[in-house]
Amino acid sequence: MVVSTDSALRDVLDVETIAVVGCSSTPGKAAHDVPRYLLDHGYDVIPVNPYAEEVFGIEAVDSLADVDRRVDVVDVFRPGDEAPGIVDAVLEREDVETVWLQLGITNDDAGRRVEESGRNFVQDRCIKVEHSRLVD
């Protein structure tokens, strides 16, 4: 389902593990600072970046397929035209409850596929902003 209400967003944020696709090792970039915020607020963050060895002292993985533990939310910091491929990887997994496309990132077709699979979909919202507004 498309998640849009505050109550539904709170439910999405009530998880443990967030895989961040496009997580950056460069401080000052949103793709670095937002996952850092999530880590600092108790989430288990899995950096997904094929060009980084590690981020935040955590080993980075090349793709979602390389994540060998449960993932609750996949938070995406990649362009919207890459969302379909990321959704393909999500649909190969049974554990992911939510696909979250960060602020400024949209792909309605990918969203429909996520919804059709019975999972939650958020797009064009910042997970840090929503967390600080609803949870903190």
C-alpha positions, 0 to 999 in steps of 0.5 A, a space after each residue: 500500500 502507498 503509505 501516506 498517513 502519519 499513523 502508517 508512517 509510524 508503523 513503517 518506522 517501527 522496525 529494526 533493520 534498514 538497508 540503504 541502497 546508495 548509502 554514501 561514505 561522503 559526509 555532507 551528502 544526504 545519502 550519508 547523513 540520513 543513514 547516519 541519523 538512522 544509525 544514531 537513532 537505534 536502527 541497524 543500518 546496512 549500507 548497500 554500495 558496490 563502490 564502498 568497502 565500508 560506511 560508518 565502520 559497517 561493511 558495505 554490501 554490493 547489492 540487496 542480494 548480498 544481504 544475508 540477514 533480515 531487512 525490514 525497510 529498503 531506503 533508496 538513494 538512487 535515481 527514480 529510473 533505477 527503482 524498477 531494478 531495486 524493486 526486482 531485488 526486493 521482490 526476490 526477498 520475503 522479508 522486506 516490508 517497505 520500499 522507501 524512495 527518498 525525497 525527490 525520488 519517484 517511480 509510480 510503476 515501481 510503486 505499483 509493483 511493490 503494492 501488488 506484492 502486498 508491501 508498503 511503498 513510500 516515495 518522495 519523502 525523507 525518512 529522517 524528516 518523517 522520523 524526527 517529526 513522528 518518532 523523536 
